[in-house]
Amino acid sequence: MPQKTFAFFPEAAFGPALNSVGIAQAIASRGHRVVFLSDPGFVEVYEGYGFEAHPVNLSEPMPPEQMAKFWEDFINGHIPNFRKAPIDQLDNYVKECWEAIVDSAKWAEKDLPGVLARIEPDVVCIDNVILFPAIKRFGKPWVRIISCSENEIEDEAIPPHLSGCSENDEAGHRAFRARFNEVIQPIHDDFNEFLAACGEDRYPLGRFFEASPHLNLLLYPEPVKFSRSTPLDPVRFQYLEGCVRNEEPYEVPRFAANDAGPLLYISFGSLGAGDTELLQRIIAAVGKSRFRALVNVGDYAGAYSRLPPNVVIDGWYPQPSVIAQTDLVIHHGGNNSFTECLYFGKPAIIMPYVWDGHDNAMRVHETGHGLHLERYEWTDEELLEAIEACLADQAMQSKLAATSAHMQSRSGPEKAAGLLESLL
């Protein structure tokens, strides 16, 4: 096929950004031009993987370091809310997130028409939870990527997005949907006014985006997908079985203690690393164990003055290369971590704090691929027993091996590249 231009516009967060990188690598390997439309603070991320990136302001322009500080402060300011049940986070963390997301769509509309006209993409891929009208009106095929939990595409028979509900908790589903709509109503009304001003139809309450008429790519793996009342049309919706990016190799360091013990990887993501008190608790517990641990502490290395000899910390890890070598992962339920653990067949203990981490924690537990552990309600003994239980559970290990084999045989990035080419 002659060279075409594929544009990716992920949300300004590492999960969507790095999932799009995985697909973009496969597209570029086929000889196409790949460009990223990027929040200014993420331009260097895409350039670091060798891609062209064009800034699109999603908020009032400010230096990248100031923007990073804004989101760091936003997350850290909500740490008390991380102790709450998902339904009790709706009128604080979730509400403030949606206010910021709606504002980002309004800001993007100022830059997007000009950036699109300059780049002239043949296909635009959006990994976000909100509509950008300029992309829909651009006149080229646009693709929605769902890198969060599969239930971002709603269905009455499955748990609502962000709820963390059990699949069969129908009363919980109803209560969460009702409370979500109650909290989100004024924000949704404001967004609908913006849509109308852009010449778009208003969305029903609770909806901020729509399925693409061209193609929708779910990064969720089929072995853990939900049973829907209305199955997704395979012509328009395709499961990618994760899109694990190519990452630089990682050599596990030597540990001063337990150097032959099972290896743990512990990460709550770049923003979750601000919960240093929780990570310190986990490190102290692991320090009493037979395990080794690599811990992602983000920009907070200074908070860890004394470390057990069986723990190594760093501010960043090439995560796919690390997870492939571990025995178990403790994480926050972000979709990258969730799918990468499944892809490499590693049990996970998920301690969620916000957004679809709640959904992924429940899903990993209900499907037998790991455990859901309350973020703060555990003792050292309970945490270590949970790790031992995962490592010793032969049924869990067998299920993980089967899921891993399924995902690796499907090659999500290559599948995505083929589907995107087919639009042309």
N, C-alpha and C positions, 0 to 999 in steps of 0.2 A: 504494500500500500504506500502511496506517496506520503511524504512527511506531512503530518497535521499538527495543529497546536491544541493541546489539552491544558485547560486552566483548572487549578484546584483552589478552592476557597474554604479552608477549614476554620472552625472556631479557634479563637486565640487561647488555646489550651493544649498541653503537650499530648493528651490522648488523641484527639482528632488530628492534630498536626502530624504526629508520627505515623498514624494509620494511613493518612493520605500519602506520606512519604513512601510507604511500602507499595502502594498502588502506582505511584508516580515512577518508582524505580523500574517496575515492570513495563510501563508504557515507554519510558525512555530507552529501555533495552531493545525495543522494536523500531527504534530510529525516529521517534516522534519528538517534537519540541514540547517540553513540559514547563509551564510557568505557574507560580504560586501568587495568588492574590492574598495579601497578608496584612494583618495588624502590624503596625510599624515595629512593635516589640518582638515580633517573631521572624522578621526578615532574615536575620543572621542565622536562625535555625535552619531555614530552607537552603540558604546559601552554603551552609556548612555541609549539606548533603550534595552540593554541586548543582543546585537548581537556581534558575532565574526567579527573582521575587520582586513583586511590585507592591508598594505600601498602599493600603486603603485605611483611612482613619475610621475607627469604630467608636471613637470618643473624641472629646476635645483634644487637639494635638498637644502632646507633651513629650519630653525626652523619654527614651525607652526605659531608663533606670527609674524614672519617676512613675511610669506606668506599672513596672514590675512591683515597685513599692506599694502602689495603690492596691493591687490585688493581694499582695502579701498581708497588708494591714486589714483588708476586707476579710480574708479568711481567718486570720488570727483573732480579729474582733468577734468572730462567731464561735470560737472554741467552746464557750459555755453552752451554746445551742447544740453542739455535737453530742451532748449527753441525752438529748431528747429523742423521742420516737419520731419516725418520719412525719406523721401527721401533725406533730407539734412543732415541726420545723417550717411548716407552710407559711405562717404569718411572720416569720423573721428571715431566716436564710433564703428560703425559696422565693419569697415575695421580693426581697431585695435583688436576688439574681435576675428575676424576670424583668424588674424595672431596668436593670442595667442592659439586659439583652435587647429589650425594645428600643432603648436609647441607641444601642449599637446599630440596629437596623436603620434608624433614622439618619445617623451619621454616615453610614456606608452609602446611602443614596446620594450623598453629595459628591463622592469620588468615583463610584462604580461606573457610571455611564462613560466618563472620560477614559478610565483605565481600560475598560472593555473595548472601546473604540480604538485605542492605541495598540492593544495586544492582538486583537482580532482572533480570538479563539474559535476553534471549530466545535468544541464541546466544553461545557463548564460543569465542574463537579463541586457541589456544596456539601460540606459536612458541618451542619449547624442545626439548631432547633427552631429557627425562625426564617421566614421568607424575606429575601432581598428582592424587591420588585424589579429592579433594573436588570437582574439576571434573567428573570422570567420574560421580560419584555425584549431582551436582546435579539431574539430571533434565531438562536442556535439551540441545538439539543442541550438540555440541562439535566443533570443527574443528582439525585439526592443520595448521599451516603449517610447511613445510620450507624455511627460508630459506638453509640451508647447502647444500652440494653435494647433488645428486640421490641420490648413493649412500648418504645417510643412511637411505634406504629400501633395505635390503639385498637382494641377489640374488647367487647363487653365481657367476653369469657375469660380474659386473662387479667392479672393484676395491673392496676394503673401505674403508669410510669412514675418513678420516684417513691412509690409507696412502701416498698419492701414487704408487701403482703405475700402470704402463702398463696399458692395457685388456687387452692380450694376455699379460701377465706372470702366468700362472696359478700358477707356483711361488712368485712373490712374494706373490700373494694368499693362498695357503695358509700361508706362513710368517708373514705379518702377522696373520692371523686366529688362528693358534695362539698366537702370542706375546701378542696382545691379551687373549685369554681367560685365559691363564696369569696375566698381571699383574692383570687386573680381577677375578679370582675372589673374593677376600675382600671387595672393595667391593660386588660384585654380591650376594654372600650377605647382606651387611648390608642392602642395599636390599630384597631379597626378604623379609627379616624385617619390615621396615617395611610392605611391601605386605600381608603376611599380617595384621599388626596392624590395617590399615585395611579388612580384609575383601576384599582383592583377590587374584586368583590370582597365583602366583609366575611370573616371567618366565624363559624359558630363558637359559642363560649367554650373556652378551654383549649382551642386550637390556634397555634401560631404559625403553622407550616402545613403544607399539603404534600401528598405523594407526587412525584414527577410523572407526567404522562409518558415520558420516554424510558426511564430506567431508574430503579431504586436498588441500592446495594446495601445489604445488611451484613455487617462484619461478624454477627453472631454465628456460632457454629450450629449446624443442624442437630447434633446429639443433645443439645440442651434447649432447643426451641420450644415454645409454648404450643399447646393445643388450642387453636383458635376456633371460634364459632364460624368465621368466614375465612377459609384459607387464603393466603396471599396468592395473587395471580402470578405464576412463574414467568410469564412473559414480561412483567414489569418489575417483579421483586425477585432478587437472587441472593441467596446466602453465600457468603464468601469464605466461611470456615476460618475466620481470622485473616488478617493481612499482616503477617509478621515481616517487618522490614529487614533488609540486610544491614547488619551492624558490625562494627569493628570487633575483632576477637578480644576475649578477656582471659587473662591468666589468673587463676585463683591464687592469692598470696599464701605464704606459709603463716601458720598461726602459732603463737607462743604456747598454746595449750590446746589439747583435743585435735591435733592436726589431722587425725584420721577419722574424726567423728562425722556424723551426718551434717551436711552443709545446709544452712538456712539462708534465705535472702529475705530481708525485711525492708519494705518501702511503703510509704504512704503518699508518694508522689511529691512533686516539687513544692506544692502548696501545703499539703498535709504534713510536710516536714516541720512546719512551725509548731506542731503539737509536741514540743520537746519533752514535756513531762511524761507523756505516754511512752515515747520512745525510750526514755531513760528507764522507765519501769520494765519495759520488755528486755532491754539490754541487761538490767540487773538480774532478771529471772533467768535469761539464757546463760548468764555468767555462772550460774550454779549448776549447769547441766553438762551433759556429755557432748553437746553439739558445738559446731562452729557457726558463726553468723557474719554475713556481710550486711551492713546497715546503711541505707541511703538517708543521710541527714540533711540533704539540700544545702542551704546557705547557713546552717546553724552549727557548724563543727565546733565553734567556740563554746557551745553549751555542754560539751562532753569533756570534762577535764580528766576524768579517770575512767578507763575502760578495762573490762575483764580481759585476760590474755587470750580468750577464745572469740573475741569480737573485733572486727575491723570496720571502720566507718569511712565513708567518702561522700562527697557532695553530688556525685553523679556516677551512674554505671551504665554501660551499654547493655540495657536490660535483657534483650533476647539472648545475648551471648552469655549472660550470667545465669538466667533461669534454666537454660539448657543443661547447666552443670550442677544445679542444686538438687537437694532431696525434698525440700518443702519451701513454700513461700508464704510469708505473712504480709498481707497488703490490705488496702482500703477499699477494694472493689472497683477500681477504675477499669474501664473496658479493655485497655491495653493489657494490664496485668492479668485480668480475668481470662482473656483469650490466649495470651502467651503461655500461661500455666497449662491450659488445656492442650494447646498445640504441642507442648513439650512433655505432656503427660505427668505434670507435677501436682501433687496435692496442695491445696491452698487453705489457709485459715484466714478468713476475711473479717476484718474489724471495720465495718463501714462507718462513715461519718456524715456524708451528704450525697445528694443527687442519686444517680443510678447505682452507686455503691451499695445502697440498701437492697436494690433489686438483685444485683449480682451475688450478694452475700446469701440471700434466700435461695437463689437458683442453684448455686454451687452446693448448698446443703441438701436441697430437695432432690437434686439429681445424683447425689452420691459421689461428687467429685472433690469434696472438701468439707470444711466446717464453717459455720457462721458463729462467731464469738462476739458477744457484746463488747463494745470498744473499751469500756472501763470496768465492767463488773466481772472481774476475775482475780484469782489469787495466783501467785507464782506457780503453785502446785497445779492448779487447774490448767494454766497455759501449757506447762510442760507435759501434763497428761494428754492434752489435746494433740500436741505435736506427736507424741509417742503413738497415740491411737491412730492417727492418719498414716504414720509410717508402717504400722503393723497390720492395717486393714487390707487384707488380700482382695476383698471384693472391690474396694475403692481403687486399689492399684490396678486391678484387671480392667475396671471401667475406664480409668484414665488412659491405660495403654491402648484400648480400643478407640477411644475418642481421639487420641493423638494420631494413631495410624490413619483414621478417617480424614482428619484435618490435613495432615501432611501429604496425603495422596491427592488432595483436591487442589493444592497450590492456589490459595486465595488471590494473591496479587496477579498471577498469570490469568486466572479466570476473569478477574476484573478487567485486565487489559484487553482481553478478547472481547468481552461484552461492550466495552467502551468503543473499541474499533468498529464493532458491528453497527453502531449508531450512524456510521458514515457510509 
